[in-house]
Amino acid sequence: MIWVAWRQHRAQLMAGSAVLALLLAFLLTTGFGIASAFRSSGLAGCLALPGGHCDDVANAFTERYSNLQFVVPLFLVLPALIGLFWGAPLVAKEAEQGTHRLAWTQGVTRLRWLFVKLAVLAGATAAGVAAVTWVLSWWSRPLVAAADNRLNPGPFDLRGIVPIAYALFALALGVAVGTVVRRVVPAMAATVAGFAATRAAVAIWLRPHFAAATTASFPFLGRITKFGQGDWILSTTTVDGGGRFMGTGSTLNLNLLAQRCPALIPRKRGLPDPTALRECIHRIGLHVVARYQPGSRFWMFQGIETGIFVALAASLLVVATMWVRRRVA
């Protein structure tokens, strides 16, 4: 049965191997140059110094490689392509053409037929994505260090162990949808839509709440220096000394400010007097409150999100197994 599975899916596996080789070649070819520039620009040494002010050097380094920004969306869609071209047709194509009945008449049970096919593609998926992710993590390390954004959406989704979970989830989703729909094209469309919706829901609504956010407060006119390496800022709000809302981020709502300091806004059109503005800000205790997830939680968040998508993948495969056993004829 393993030989049959290889014969059936060798075109997919060979195409995947070719894509994998191209991606690794690109990452290795450009990665050594990025790592060398990271050291020669002085950014690596600057970031190693406690309290070093590296903004100018980091911005110059990031701008130098701004033409590589396409890498983020490219690698984000790779798991969806696995679900699209490997997962969705796995059962749907067989059911649509009726070829599964031939296999079952050769002494192969339904579950063995499904499990062997799943094992071949799931093993290839995990191995291939793990290789790409490991090299991509090495490739992106200088860029992530320069931008200090390891927890932010995008860098977080491409590094660590979560890409493997995304790929396995996409594969399982495609298999489950194809098993139920039993038509290749509708199954492929539903797989892409389901994968995108699930990924967006987890990244937008669940990930910020994997752990209770940390809160920090800064004077409105002061310098924000309390954030650590890789902290993910969720929100910033300007409030007065009593905690009343005065603006979003560091942008003041002048109407609300005028209510607290009526003499601040000139009768004629114009900007408030800077000295009067500063006095008003100090008098009402204006400050910025930030909610953020510390960068030190990177691996904890990676583990939580990996667990979510592995559990979803396992659940989908259970559904596919039960459907093949009872419904697919």
N, C-alpha and C positions, 0 to 999 in steps of 0.2 A: 504493500500500500504506500510505503514511503517513496518507492520508485515511481509509482503512478502519480503521486502528488507532485514530485519533482517534474515529471514529464508534462503535467497539466499546467504548472505555474513557472516553468523555466523561463519563459519569455518575460514575465513580470520580474522574476528574480534577477535575470541578467540585465534588464533595463534599470532596476534599482541599483545593481552593482556599478553600472556605468555612471549613474548620477552620483552615487557615493564617491566614486573615484574622482570625478570632476570637482565635487565640492571640497574634498580633502586636498586636492592639488591646488585649488584656489586659496584655501586657508593657509596651507604650508608656504606657498609662494609669497603671499603678502604678509604673513604673520611674523616672519623673521625681520622684515624691514620695519614693521611697527614696533617690535620689541627693541630693535637697535635704536630707533629714533626716540623711544621712551627714555632710554638711558642717556643718549648723546645730547638730548635737549636739556638735560638737568632736571627734568620733571621727577624722575624716579628718586633722585637724591633729595629733592625738595619735599616730596611727600613723606619721605622717611624721617624728616626732622619734626619733632613735636612742636606744634604751633606754627609751622611754616606757612607763609602766605604765598601760595602757588597759583593764585587765580589767573594771573597774566600768562604764565608759562602753560598752565593747563588749557586755557582758552586757545592759545596759539597751536598747541598740539592737537586739540580737538578739531579746530578749523582746518588743519593740514589734512586730516583724514575725513573731512565731511563728505567727500565723494563716495565713501563706503557705507553711507547710511542705508542704502538699498539692502544691505545684508539682513537687517532686522526683519522687514516684511518677508523677504525671501525664505528665511529659515522658520518664520512663524507659520507659513502655510505648508511646510513639508509634512507635518503629521496629517493634515487634512488630505493631502494627496495620497497618503498611504491608505486612509480610509476610503478614498474615492476609487482608486485603481486596484487596490488589493483586497479591501474588506467587502465593499458592496457587491462585486461580481462573484465572490467566493461560492455562495450558495445560489444567489439569484440567477447567475448564468446557467448553472446546472439545472435549476428548476424550470427556467424559461425554455430551455432546449430539451428537457426531459432526459438528459444523459445520466442523471443520478440513479435512475431505475436500473440501468445496465450494471452499475457498480454493485448495487444491492443484490442483483441476481448472481453475482460471482462469489457469494459466501462472505461478503463484507457487511457487517452490521451498520446501521445508520450512524451510531455514535462513533464507531471506529473510523468510518468514512469522514465524519466531521472533525474528530479530534486530531487525526493525522494531518489533515489539511491545515487546521489551525496551528498545530505545533510547528509545521514547516514555516508558515508565514510569520507567526508570532516570534519564533526564534530569530528569523532573519531581520524582522523589524527591530527587536530589542538590540541585537548585535550591531546593526548598521547605525541606528540612532545613537547608541552609546558611543560609538567611535566618532561620529560627527560632533556630538555634544562635548566630548572630552577635548577634541582639537579646537572646537569653537570657544570653549572656556579659556583655553590657553591663548588663543588668538585675540580674544576680546579683553583680556585682563588689563592691558595698559589703557585701553579706551574707557573701560568701566572705572578704573582708578582715577583717571583724569576728570571724568564727569561726576565721580562720587555718587553713583546711582544704582548700586547693586540690587536694591529692593524695588526699584521703579518698574512699572510694566514695560516690557520690552527686554531690557537686560536680564531681568529675573526669569522671564519665560524661555530664555535661550541657554541658560547656564545651569550647572548643578545636575540634578536627577529628574526634574519635572519633564523635560522634553521626551524622555523615554515613556513616562506615564501618559503624556498627551498622545504619543504615537500608538501605544497599545489601546488606549481608549478609542481613538479614531478607527483602528482596525476592528475592534469589537463592535463599535457602533455600526460600521458598514456591514459586518456579518449579520448582526441582529436585524437591521433594517432590510437587508437583502433576503433574509430568511422569511420575514413576514410578507414583504411586498412581492417577492419572486419575479421581479422585472428589473433589469439592470439599470436602465436610464432613470426611472423614478427612484430607485434605491440610491443611486449616486447623488441625485439632487437632494434627497432627504438627508443623506449622510453629511454633506457639506453644510446644509442649513443647521442640522442638529449639533454638529461639532462647533460651528461658529457661535451658536447661541449658548451652548454650555460653557465654552471657554470665556465668553464675554461675561456671563453671569457670575462665574467664579472669580474672575479678575476684578470686576467692578463692585460686586456686592458682598462677596464672601471674604476675599483675601484681606481687605483692610481690617476685618474683624477676627482674624485668626487668633489674635491676642489683644488685650486691652491696650488702646493707644496711650502713649506717653504725652503729657502736656507740658509745655514750656511757655513762659511769659517773658516778654521783652519790652523795655520802654519804647514808645513810639518813635522817638528821635534817637534811640540808641543803636548800637551795632549788634546785629544778631551773630553771636559767637558760640552758642551753646550746643549746636547740633554736632553730632559725631559723624564718623566716616560711614557713608552709605545710608544715612537716615532717610526714610521715605516720608516726606511731608504730606499729610493728608488734607489739612486745611489750615488757614490762618485767618483770624478775625480780629478786628480792632474794637476794643471795648473801653469804657471809662472805668474809673476806680470802683464803681458799684457793679461792674459786670454788664452794664447795658450796652447793647449793640451800637457801634458807631461807624462801621464800615466793613467791607469785605477785603481780606488781605490787609495790605498797608494803605489802602485807598480810603480816604475819609469821605463820609457823607456830609457835605457842607450844610445841608438843611438841618440835620440832626445836631451838627456842631453849633450852628447859629442859635438853636434853641437853648443850648447850654451857655453860650457866650453871645448874648444879643448884640453887644456893641462891636463885635468882631467884623461883621460884614458891612462894608461901606454902603451909605445910602445910594450913592451913584455907582454905576457899574464899575467893577474893578476888583482886583485881588485884595485879600485881607492884608493888613500890615504884618510883615514877618515877625516883628517883635511881639505884637499883640497875639499873634497866632501861637507862638511858643509859650507865652504866658498862659494862654487858655489851655493848651495841651498839658502843661505842668499842673495847673490848678485843678483840672478835672481828673487827673491821673490817667491820661490816655496811654494805653499799652496794647501790644499785639499778643494774642494767645494763639499758639501753634499746637496742633495735634499731629503726632508723627509716630511711625514705627521705627524703632532703632535698627540700624544696620546689622547689629549683632544677632538679630533674629533671622538672618538669612536662611541658615540651615534648618531652623525650626519651621519656618514657613515652607521651605522646600519639602520637608518631610510631610507636613500636613497636606499640602496640595497634591503631592504624589500619592498619598494614601487615598484622597478623595477620588482621583481619576483611576487608580487601580481598582478601587472598590466599584466604581461605575462600570469599568471594563468587565470585571468578574460578573457583575449582575447582568450585563447585556449578554455575556456568553452563556449564562444559565438560561436566559430567555431563549436564545438561539437554539440551545441544546434541546430544551423542552419542546420548542416549536418543530424542530426536525423530527423529533421522536414521535410526536402525536399528530402533527398537522400536515407536514410535507408528504405528499403522496407520489 
